[in-house]
Amino acid sequence: MIHHINLRVIAHSTEEKSRVMDALGLFLKNSLKNKDSDLLSELVDTIEAEGHYGNPITIFSIQLTRKHDTMAFSKFVHNNMTSEDLETLQSEMPDRLDDEQVFHLRFDKQEAYMGRVKIVSSSDAITAKVKIETYPKNREMAGKIVEELFG
């Protein structure tokens, strides 16, 4: 099924880091078995970096590897998307699944901060890379798994 999920979001210098972390927290609180919000910041990797134009940015990332967490993430996303987002996702599924069997999703940061799951195409988003596991490696089978989980 799902091997792992990488979640990543960038807090730009014009954004409050705590709000960006809260937006990421929407997915983590609904995915991780241990939902204590005080511990979430300890689980998330934080990197202080420099943007393309020399502006300071903070990158928050986490990898979900436990089956419970990955399945809870996919269920939460599926159950909280609008019908329009579900239709968009279904029509774009083949393009979102790459040759390495990674399914790519982007979620609106502002909507996540407000407690809503919204698919976006913007690069300024919470990104989720869902690694699908099949033996032997088979893109068609991976596509069916993605449809079951998110379709």
Summary of the structure (lengths in Angstrom):
residues: 151
radius of gyration: 15.3
end to end distance: 14.4
largest distance: 45.6
contacts: 439
relative contact order: 0.21
helix: 43%
strand: 28%
